[in-house]
Amino acid sequence: MGLTIFNSVEATQAFGENWAADLAGGEIFALHGVLGSGKTQLVKGLARGLGYRGDVTSPTFTIIHEYLGGRLPLYHLDLYRMQSEQDAINIDIEEYLPSQGVTVVEWPDRIPSLLPPDARHWELEVVSLTERLIRPRERAD
């Protein structure tokens, strides 16, 4: 999968929903991007694609949201507020890396040495007020 540009929130969510079809569990997605680049919208679609029907929100203040009840559990980690890898270790972040479900990590640069080598890194960028871009990214250590 290469470069994709979305022109709406709905398109970003649809991409995440389609992405979910091939997931088997154990996948870790590291999402890189500035605030407002569409990371949580992508996770909303991913949750819907996995069969979760509840609300999906950003875990900026709670750090971790667990979405259960779908085909696979989805673990959404937002590490924006983490100051160090030790902070993440202190809240047992490693139990999600990997898990039996699907783990999505926002702000993965906060825990570079904790992410397994097979984590899939993606860059999300703001192109314009309504457009977002997503593309694969090399692991950044």
PyMOL commands that set and color helices and strands:
alter all, ss='L'
color gray80, all
select helices_A, chain A and resi 9-22+39-49+85-90+93-96+108-110
alter helices_A, ss='H'
color red, helices_A
select strands_A, chain A and resi 4-6+28-32+64-67+74-78+102-106+120-126+132-137
alter strands_A, ss='S'
color yellow, strands_A
deselect
rebuild
show_as cartoon
